[in-house]
Amino acid sequence: MSEIYAFIEAEKTTHPVAFLCRLLEVNRSSFCAWLAGAQARLSGGPLTRPWPTRSP
């Protein structure tokens, strides 16, 4: 499923997200949740660092 969401992310500059989701038969809310998770992973959020960090 991640490949489909990645495709939508790549093509959203040329086609509306709603159209792509309908064409590929995925929920737009699922794409938005995947996108939020991807952004959290890139920012080093809790999805990539589930353990507590210590202050120096």
QUIJOUR-V933477 format. One record per backbone hydrogen bond with DSSP energy under -0.5 kcal/mol. CO is the residue of the C=O (numbers start at 1). NH is the residue of the N-H. If there is no record, write none. Layout:
# QUIJOUR-V933477
co=CO nh=NH
co=CO nh=NH
This chain:
# QUIJOUR-V933477
co=1 nh=5
co=2 nh=6
co=3 nh=7
co=4 nh=8
co=5 nh=9
co=6 nh=10
co=7 nh=11
co=8 nh=12
co=11 nh=14
co=11 nh=15
co=16 nh=20
co=17 nh=21
co=18 nh=22
co=19 nh=23
co=20 nh=24
co=21 nh=25
co=21 nh=26
co=22 nh=25
co=27 nh=31
co=28 nh=32
co=29 nh=33
co=30 nh=34
co=31 nh=35
co=32 nh=36
co=33 nh=37
co=34 nh=38
co=35 nh=39
co=36 nh=40
co=37 nh=41
co=38 nh=42
co=39 nh=43
co=40 nh=45
co=41 nh=44
co=45 nh=48
co=45 nh=49
